[in-house]
């Protein structure tokens, strides 16, 4: 969990620096994407914890939620990429 938080903070810092060279719109899109990815990672970590605690139902539900978030993010990213062309 601590590693996830540190990774998220590092990514946010890198994103902030990268935003200087990008348009405001691109920076906002990147921030939203990073926040969604962080939330997905958090759900995956919670699923791992539930699995370690022997709570298979919670693990499966959290994994399914994380997978759904990832798929939705991929579809949104694809839509943005298609719109940019």
N, CA, C and O atoms as a printed pandas DataFrame, in Angstrom:
     atom_number atom_name residue_name chain_id  residue_number  x_coord  y_coord  z_coord
0              1         N          UNK        A               1    0.822   -1.175    0.000
1              2        CA          UNK        A               1    0.000    0.000    0.000
2              3         C          UNK        A               1    0.874    1.249    0.000
3              4         O          UNK        A               1    0.606    2.206   -0.727
4              5         N          UNK        A               2    1.922    1.231    0.823
5              6        CA          UNK        A               2    2.823    2.372    0.899
6              7         C          UNK        A               2    3.507    2.582   -0.452
7              8         O          UNK        A               2    3.712    3.715   -0.887
8              9         N          UNK        A               3    3.856    1.471   -1.110
9             10        CA          UNK        A               3    4.495    1.555   -2.425
10            11         C          UNK        A               3    3.543    2.186   -3.432
11            12         O          UNK        A               3    3.965    2.979   -4.274
12            13         N          UNK        A               4    2.268    1.843   -3.351
13            14        CA          UNK        A               4    1.266    2.412   -4.247
14            15         C          UNK        A               4    1.158    3.918   -4.049
15            16         O          UNK        A               4    1.079    4.672   -5.019
16            17         N          UNK        A               5    1.156    4.348   -2.812
17            18        CA          UNK        A               5    1.052    5.775   -2.521
18            19         C          UNK        A               5    2.277    6.516   -3.047
19            20         O          UNK        A               5    2.155    7.580   -3.653
20            21         N          UNK        A               6    3.453    5.947   -2.812
21            22        CA          UNK        A               6    4.682    6.589   -3.286
22            23         C          UNK        A               6    4.710    6.634   -4.815
23            24         O          UNK        A               6    5.123    7.635   -5.403
24            25         N          UNK        A               7    4.274    5.557   -5.451
25            26        CA          UNK        A               7    4.226    5.516   -6.910
26            27         C          UNK        A               7    3.263    6.570   -7.437
27            28         O          UNK        A               7    3.562    7.258   -8.412
28            29         N          UNK        A               8    2.114    6.695   -6.793
29            30        CA          UNK        A               8    1.128    7.691   -7.213
30            31         C          UNK        A               8    1.667    9.103   -7.052
31            32         O          UNK        A               8    1.455    9.959   -7.911
32            33         N          UNK        A               9    2.370    9.346   -5.939
33            34        CA          UNK        A               9    2.940   10.671   -5.714
34            35         C          UNK        A               9    4.020   10.986   -6.745
35            36         O          UNK        A               9    4.092   12.104   -7.255
36            37         N          UNK        A              10    4.857    9.999   -7.049
37            38        CA          UNK        A              10    5.903   10.209   -8.048
38            39         C          UNK        A              10    5.297   10.462   -9.420
39            40         O          UNK        A              10    5.757   11.323  -10.169
40            41         N          UNK        A              11    4.264    9.704   -9.734
41            42        CA          UNK        A              11    3.601    9.889  -11.024
42            43         C          UNK        A              11    2.952   11.267  -11.109
43            44         O          UNK        A              11    3.006   11.921  -12.150
44            45         N          UNK        A              12    2.345   11.700  -10.019
45            46        CA          UNK        A              12    1.726   13.026   -9.997
46            47         C          UNK        A              12    2.778   14.115  -10.176
47            48         O          UNK        A              12    2.541   15.098  -10.878
48            49         N          UNK        A              13    3.933   13.947   -9.549
49            50        CA          UNK        A              13    5.010   14.930   -9.697
50            51         C          UNK        A              13    5.524   14.959  -11.129
51            52         O          UNK        A              13    5.743   16.029  -11.698
52            53         N          UNK        A              14    5.715   13.780  -11.704
53            54        CA          UNK        A              14    6.175   13.703  -13.095
54            55         C          UNK        A              14    5.132   14.303  -14.028
55            56         O          UNK        A              14    5.472   14.987  -14.994
56            57         N          UNK        A              15    3.888   14.049  -13.740
57            58        CA          UNK        A              15    2.807   14.595  -14.547
58            59         C          UNK        A              15    2.799   16.114  -14.465
59            60         O          UNK        A              15    2.570   16.789  -15.469
60            61         N          UNK        A              16    3.045   16.652  -13.285
61            62        CA          UNK        A              16    3.074   18.100  -13.117
62            63         C          UNK        A              16    4.188   18.725  -13.952
63            64         O          UNK        A              16    3.990   19.760  -14.588
64            65         N          UNK        A              17    5.350   18.096  -13.944
65            66        CA          UNK        A              17    6.455   18.611  -14.748
66            67         C          UNK        A              17    6.166   18.501  -16.232
67            68         O          UNK        A              17    6.464   19.417  -16.998
68            69         N          UNK        A              18    5.594   17.398  -16.636
69            70        CA          UNK        A              18    5.273   17.194  -18.049
70            71         C          UNK        A              18    4.197   18.173  -18.508
71            72         O          UNK        A              18    4.168   18.572  -19.672
72            73         N          UNK        A              19    3.325   18.553  -17.603
73            74        CA          UNK        A              19    2.230   19.454  -17.954
74            75         C          UNK        A              19    2.728   20.821  -18.398
75            76         O          UNK        A              19    2.037   21.519  -19.140
76            77         N          UNK        A              20    3.902   21.206  -17.958
77            78        CA          UNK        A              20    4.454   22.497  -18.353
78            79         C          UNK        A              20    4.634   22.589  -19.862
79            80         O          UNK        A              20    4.481   23.663  -20.445
80            81         N          UNK        A              21    4.957   21.472  -20.491
81            82        CA          UNK        A              21    5.206   21.457  -21.925
82            83         C          UNK        A              21    3.955   21.126  -22.727
83            84         O          UNK        A              21    3.994   21.167  -23.957
84            85         N          UNK        A              22    2.863   20.804  -22.078
85            86        CA          UNK        A              22    1.644   20.416  -22.770
86            87         C          UNK        A              22    0.591   21.504  -22.622
87            88         O          UNK        A              22    0.723   22.424  -21.815
88            89         N          UNK        A              23   -0.440   21.371  -23.412
89            90        CA          UNK        A              23   -1.547   22.298  -23.257
90            91         C          UNK        A              23   -2.291   21.997  -21.964
91            92         O          UNK        A              23   -2.164   20.908  -21.404
92            93         N          UNK        A              24   -3.043   22.935  -21.507
93            94        CA          UNK        A              24   -3.809   22.747  -20.273
94            95         C          UNK        A              24   -4.786   21.589  -20.418
95            96         O          UNK        A              24   -4.959   20.807  -19.483
96            97         N          UNK        A              25   -5.423   21.469  -21.568
97            98        CA          UNK        A              25   -6.380   20.385  -21.803
98            99         C          UNK        A              25   -5.700   19.027  -21.710
99           100         O          UNK        A              25   -6.222   18.113  -21.071
100          101         N          UNK        A              26   -4.545   18.888  -22.340
101          102        CA          UNK        A              26   -3.812   17.622  -22.284
102          103         C          UNK        A              26   -3.396   17.289  -20.858
103          104         O          UNK        A              26   -3.452   16.132  -20.439
104          105         N          UNK        A              27   -2.983   18.301  -20.123
105          106        CA          UNK        A              27   -2.574   18.088  -18.739
106          107         C          UNK        A              27   -3.755   17.625  -17.889
107          108         O          UNK        A              27   -3.609   16.739  -17.047
108          109         N          UNK        A              28   -4.917   18.222  -18.108
109          110        CA          UNK        A              28   -6.104   17.812  -17.363
110          111         C          UNK        A              28   -6.486   16.370  -17.700
111          112         O          UNK        A              28   -6.834   15.591  -16.812
112          113         N          UNK        A              29   -6.419   16.023  -18.976
113          114        CA          UNK        A              29   -6.732   14.651  -19.384
114          115         C          UNK        A              29   -5.757   13.661  -18.762
115          116         O          UNK        A              29   -6.155   12.590  -18.303
116          117         N          UNK        A              30   -4.488   14.021  -18.750
117          118        CA          UNK        A              30   -3.480   13.148  -18.152
118          119         C          UNK        A              30   -3.720   12.970  -16.657
119          120         O          UNK        A              30   -3.558   11.871  -16.125
120          121         N          UNK        A              31   -4.104   14.040  -15.985
121          122        CA          UNK        A              31   -4.359   13.975  -14.548
122          123         C          UNK        A              31   -5.543   13.055  -14.247
123          124         O          UNK        A              31   -5.475   12.233  -13.333
124          125         N          UNK        A              32   -6.612   13.192  -15.004
125          126        CA          UNK        A              32   -7.788   12.337  -14.819
126          127         C          UNK        A              32   -7.411   10.879  -15.058
127          128         O          UNK        A              32   -7.822    9.995  -14.305
128          129         N          UNK        A              33   -6.633   10.632  -16.102
129          130        CA          UNK        A              33   -6.203    9.266  -16.407
130          131         C          UNK        A              33   -5.342    8.693  -15.278
131          132         O          UNK        A              33   -5.513    7.538  -14.887
132          133         N          UNK        A              34   -4.431    9.492  -14.764
133          134        CA          UNK        A              34   -3.551    9.035  -13.681
134          135         C          UNK        A              34   -4.341    8.747  -12.409
135          136         O          UNK        A              34   -4.066    7.769  -11.713
136          137         N          UNK        A              35   -5.313    9.590  -12.107
137          138        CA          UNK        A              35   -6.137    9.366  -10.922
138          139         C          UNK        A              35   -6.932    8.068  -11.056
139          140         O          UNK        A              35   -7.066    7.318  -10.089
140          141         N          UNK        A              36   -7.459    7.805  -12.249
141          142        CA          UNK        A              36   -8.219    6.576  -12.476
142          143         C          UNK        A              36   -7.313    5.352  -12.345
143          144         O          UNK        A              36   -7.701    4.341  -11.760
144          145         N          UNK        A              37   -6.108    5.456  -12.893
145          146        CA          UNK        A              37   -5.159    4.345  -12.787
146          147         C          UNK        A              37   -4.766    4.101  -11.326
147          148         O          UNK        A              37   -4.617    2.953  -10.905
148          149         N          UNK        A              38   -4.601    5.167  -10.565
149          150        CA          UNK        A              38   -4.270    5.020   -9.150
150          151         C          UNK        A              38   -5.410    4.341   -8.396
151          152         O          UNK        A              38   -5.175    3.492   -7.536
152          153         N          UNK        A              39   -6.645    4.719   -8.723
153          154        CA          UNK        A              39   -7.801    4.099   -8.080
154          155         C          UNK        A              39   -7.881    2.617   -8.456
155          156         O          UNK        A              39   -8.197    1.774   -7.617
156          157         N          UNK        A              40   -7.596    2.312   -9.704
157          158        CA          UNK        A              40   -7.584    0.913  -10.151
158          159         C          UNK        A              40   -6.508    0.122   -9.397
159          160         O          UNK        A              40   -6.755   -1.001   -8.958
160          161         N          UNK        A              41   -5.329    0.702   -9.249
161          162        CA          UNK        A              41   -4.250    0.049   -8.503
162          163         C          UNK        A              41   -4.646   -0.182   -7.047
163          164         O          UNK        A              41   -4.351   -1.230   -6.472
164          165         N          UNK        A              42   -5.310    0.797   -6.464
165          166        CA          UNK        A              42   -5.752    0.667   -5.076
166          167         C          UNK        A              42   -6.745   -0.489   -4.933
167          168         O          UNK        A              42   -6.658   -1.267   -3.983
168          169         N          UNK        A              43   -7.673   -0.600   -5.860
169          170        CA          UNK        A              43   -8.631   -1.705   -5.824
170          171         C          UNK        A              43   -7.926   -3.054   -5.943
171          172         O          UNK        A              43   -8.292   -4.020   -5.273
172          173         N          UNK        A              44   -6.913   -3.108   -6.805
173          174        CA          UNK        A              44   -6.160   -4.349   -6.967
174          175         C          UNK        A              44   -5.423   -4.714   -5.681
175          176         O          UNK        A              44   -5.347   -5.888   -5.316
176          177         N          UNK        A              45   -4.883   -3.715   -5.002
177          178        CA          UNK        A              45   -4.193   -3.971   -3.730
178          179         C          UNK        A              45   -5.185   -4.439   -2.666
179          180         O          UNK        A              45   -4.879   -5.332   -1.875
180          181         N          UNK        A              46   -6.365   -3.837   -2.651
181          182        CA          UNK        A              46   -7.393   -4.265   -1.706
182          183         C          UNK        A              46   -7.831   -5.706   -2.002
183          184         O          UNK        A              46   -8.099   -6.483   -1.086
184          185         N          UNK        A              47   -7.899   -6.045   -3.283
185          186        CA          UNK        A              47   -8.251   -7.413   -3.669
186          187         C          UNK        A              47   -7.178   -8.387   -3.197
187          188         O          UNK        A              47   -7.492   -9.474   -2.712
188          189         N          UNK        A              48   -5.923   -8.001   -3.337
189          190        CA          UNK        A              48   -4.827   -8.852   -2.864
190          191         C          UNK        A              48   -4.915   -9.061   -1.354
191          192         O          UNK        A              48   -4.689  -10.165   -0.858
192          193         N          UNK        A              49   -5.242   -8.008   -0.639
193          194        CA          UNK        A              49   -5.389   -8.112    0.809
194          195         C          UNK        A              49   -6.550   -9.044    1.168
195          196         O          UNK        A              49   -6.420   -9.892    2.051
196          197         N          UNK        A              50   -7.672   -8.883    0.487
197          198        CA          UNK        A              50   -8.828   -9.745    0.745
198          199         C          UNK        A              50   -8.479  -11.205    0.469
199          200         O          UNK        A              50   -8.893  -12.098    1.207
200          201         N          UNK        A              51   -7.723  -11.439   -0.586
201          202        CA          UNK        A              51   -7.302  -12.798   -0.912
202          203         C          UNK        A              51   -6.405  -13.358    0.192
203          204         O          UNK        A              51   -6.552  -14.511    0.597
204          205         N          UNK        A              52   -5.485  -12.538    0.667
205          206        CA          UNK        A              52   -4.575  -12.974    1.729
206          207         C          UNK        A              52   -5.329  -13.274    3.018
207          208         O          UNK        A              52   -4.912  -14.115    3.814
208          209         N          UNK        A              53   -6.440  -12.580    3.213
209          210        CA          UNK        A              53   -7.249  -12.792    4.407
210          211         C          UNK        A              53   -8.260  -13.921    4.219
211          212         O          UNK        A              53   -9.021  -14.248    5.130
212          213         N          UNK        A              54   -8.256  -14.508    3.028
213          214        CA          UNK        A              54   -9.151  -15.630    2.761
214          215         C          UNK        A              54  -10.564  -15.234    2.379
215          216         O          UNK        A              54  -11.462  -16.077    2.381
216          217         N          UNK        A              55  -10.778  -13.978    2.052
217          218        CA          UNK        A              55  -12.111  -13.499    1.674
218          219         C          UNK        A              55  -12.227  -13.514    0.154
219          220         O          UNK        A              55  -12.031  -12.496   -0.511
220          221         N          UNK        A              56  -12.550  -14.688   -0.379
221          222        CA          UNK        A              56  -12.578  -14.876   -1.827
222          223         C          UNK        A              56  -13.655  -14.031   -2.499
223          224         O          UNK        A              56  -13.434  -13.513   -3.594
224          225         N          UNK        A              57  -14.803  -13.885   -1.872
225          226        CA          UNK        A              57  -15.892  -13.103   -2.463
226          227         C          UNK        A              57  -15.488  -11.637   -2.620
227          228         O          UNK        A              57  -15.713  -11.037   -3.671
228          229         N          UNK        A              58  -14.894  -11.068   -1.580
229          230        CA          UNK        A              58  -14.448   -9.676   -1.654
230          231         C          UNK        A              58  -13.337   -9.522   -2.681
231          232         O          UNK        A              58  -13.303   -8.543   -3.426
232          233         N          UNK        A              59  -12.438  -10.484   -2.718
233          234        CA          UNK        A              59  -11.326  -10.437   -3.683
234          235         C          UNK        A              59  -11.860  -10.428   -5.109
235          236         O          UNK        A              59  -11.408   -9.640   -5.940
236          237         N          UNK        A              60  -12.815  -11.297   -5.389
237          238        CA          UNK        A              60  -13.378  -11.370   -6.742
238          239         C          UNK        A              60  -14.130  -10.088   -7.096
239          240         O          UNK        A              60  -14.033   -9.603   -8.223
240          241         N          UNK        A              61  -14.872   -9.543   -6.146
241          242        CA          UNK        A              61  -15.623   -8.315   -6.401
242          243         C          UNK        A              61  -14.687   -7.136   -6.658
243          244         O          UNK        A              61  -14.913   -6.340   -7.570
244          245         N          UNK        A              62  -13.639   -7.032   -5.849
245          246        CA          UNK        A              62  -12.673   -5.944   -6.034
246          247         C          UNK        A              62  -11.914   -6.086   -7.340
247          248         O          UNK        A              62  -11.675   -5.097   -8.032
248          249         N          UNK        A              63  -11.533   -7.307   -7.681
249          250        CA          UNK        A              63  -10.855   -7.550   -8.960
250          251         C          UNK        A              63  -11.757   -7.181  -10.135
251          252         O          UNK        A              63  -11.307   -6.570  -11.104
252          253         N          UNK        A              64  -13.029   -7.554  -10.041
253          254        CA          UNK        A              64  -13.970   -7.239  -11.112
254          255         C          UNK        A              64  -14.138   -5.730  -11.260
255          256         O          UNK        A              64  -14.207   -5.213  -12.375
256          257         N          UNK        A              65  -14.204   -5.033  -10.137
257          258        CA          UNK        A              65  -14.337   -3.573  -10.175
258          259         C          UNK        A              65  -13.088   -2.932  -10.784
259          260         O          UNK        A              65  -13.188   -2.005  -11.588
260          261         N          UNK        A              66  -11.917   -3.432  -10.396
261          262        CA          UNK        A              66  -10.665   -2.907  -10.957
262          263         C          UNK        A              66  -10.589   -3.179  -12.454
263          264         O          UNK        A              66  -10.176   -2.313  -13.226
264          265         N          UNK        A              67  -10.986   -4.375  -12.862
265          266        CA          UNK        A              67  -10.976   -4.712  -14.292
266          267         C          UNK        A              67  -11.920   -3.808  -15.078
267          268         O          UNK        A              67  -11.583   -3.341  -16.166
268          269         N          UNK        A              68  -13.104   -3.566  -14.519
269          270        CA          UNK        A              68  -14.080   -2.699  -15.187
270          271         C          UNK        A              68  -13.536   -1.278  -15.326
271          272         O          UNK        A              68  -13.710   -0.636  -16.362
272          273         N          UNK        A              69  -12.876   -0.794  -14.275
273          274        CA          UNK        A              69  -12.277    0.543  -14.349
274          275         C          UNK        A              69  -11.210    0.602  -15.432
275          276         O          UNK        A              69  -11.129    1.571  -16.186
276          277         N          UNK        A              70  -10.392   -0.446  -15.502
277          278        CA          UNK        A              70   -9.338   -0.494  -16.508
278          279         C          UNK        A              70   -9.893   -0.523  -17.914
279          280         O          UNK        A              70   -9.388    0.166  -18.800
280          281         N          UNK        A              71  -10.930   -1.316  -18.123
281          282        CA          UNK        A              71  -11.544   -1.397  -19.446
282          283         C          UNK        A              71  -12.203   -0.080  -19.834
283          284         O          UNK        A              71  -12.095    0.354  -20.980
284          285         N          UNK        A              72  -12.882    0.556  -18.888
285          286        CA          UNK        A              72  -13.511    1.848  -19.164
286          287         C          UNK        A              72  -12.452    2.894  -19.505
287          288         O          UNK        A              72  -12.633    3.702  -20.416
288          289         N          UNK        A              73  -11.361    2.868  -18.772
289          290        CA          UNK        A              73  -10.273    3.803  -19.056
290          291         C          UNK        A              73   -9.668    3.571  -20.427
291          292         O          UNK        A              73   -9.351    4.522  -21.140
292          293         N          UNK        A              74   -9.506    2.310  -20.797
293          294        CA          UNK        A              74   -8.970    1.991  -22.123
294          295         C          UNK        A              74   -9.911    2.473  -23.222
295          296         O          UNK        A              74   -9.465    3.014  -24.234
296          297         N          UNK        A              75  -11.209    2.278  -23.022
297          298        CA          UNK        A              75  -12.185    2.730  -24.029
298          299         C          UNK        A              75  -12.183    4.246  -24.139
299          300         O          UNK        A              75  -12.258    4.789  -25.241
300          301         N          UNK        A              76  -12.097    4.938  -22.996
301          302        CA          UNK        A              76  -12.051    6.403  -23.024
302          303         C          UNK        A              76  -10.797    6.898  -23.721
303          304         O          UNK        A              76  -10.842    7.850  -24.500
304          305         N          UNK        A              77   -9.684    6.247  -23.438
305          306        CA          UNK        A              77   -8.423    6.635  -24.068
306          307         C          UNK        A              77   -8.481    6.407  -25.571
307          308         O          UNK        A              77   -8.013    7.241  -26.346
308          309         N          UNK        A              78   -9.053    5.282  -25.987
309          310        CA          UNK        A              78   -9.208    4.995  -27.414
310          311         C          UNK        A              78  -10.088    6.051  -28.091
311          312         O          UNK        A              78   -9.795    6.496  -29.200
312          313         N          UNK        A              79  -11.173    6.446  -27.408
313          314        CA          UNK        A              79  -12.073    7.454  -27.966
314          315         C          UNK        A              79  -11.357    8.803  -28.114
315          316         O          UNK        A              79  -11.547    9.503  -29.109
316          317         N          UNK        A              80  -10.544    9.158  -27.132
317          318        CA          UNK        A              80   -9.796   10.415  -27.209
318          319         C          UNK        A              80   -8.784   10.343  -28.340
319          320         O          UNK        A              80   -8.628   11.294  -29.106
320          321         N          UNK        A              81   -8.092    9.202  -28.443
321          322        CA          UNK        A              81   -7.108    9.047  -29.514
322          323         C          UNK        A              81   -7.750    9.131  -30.885
323          324         O          UNK        A              81   -7.191    9.739  -31.797
324          325         N          UNK        A              82   -8.925    8.525  -31.039
325          326        CA          UNK        A              82   -9.629    8.584  -32.333
326          327         C          UNK        A              82  -10.101    9.991  -32.631
327          328         O          UNK        A              82  -10.097   10.413  -33.787
328          329         N          UNK        A              83  -10.506   10.718  -31.611
329          330        CA          UNK        A              83  -10.960   12.094  -31.801
330          331         C          UNK        A              83   -9.826   13.034  -32.136
331          332         O          UNK        A              83  -10.045   14.078  -32.752
332          333         N          UNK        A              84   -8.619   12.680  -31.740
333          334        CA          UNK        A              84   -7.445   13.537  -31.994
334          335         C          UNK        A              84   -6.931   13.388  -33.411
335          336         O          UNK        A              84   -6.164   14.226  -33.885
336          337         N          UNK        A              85   -7.337   12.348  -34.079
337          338        CA          UNK        A              85   -6.813   12.090  -35.438
338          339         C          UNK        A              85   -7.539   12.897  -36.477
339          340         O          UNK        A              85   -7.226   12.800  -37.664
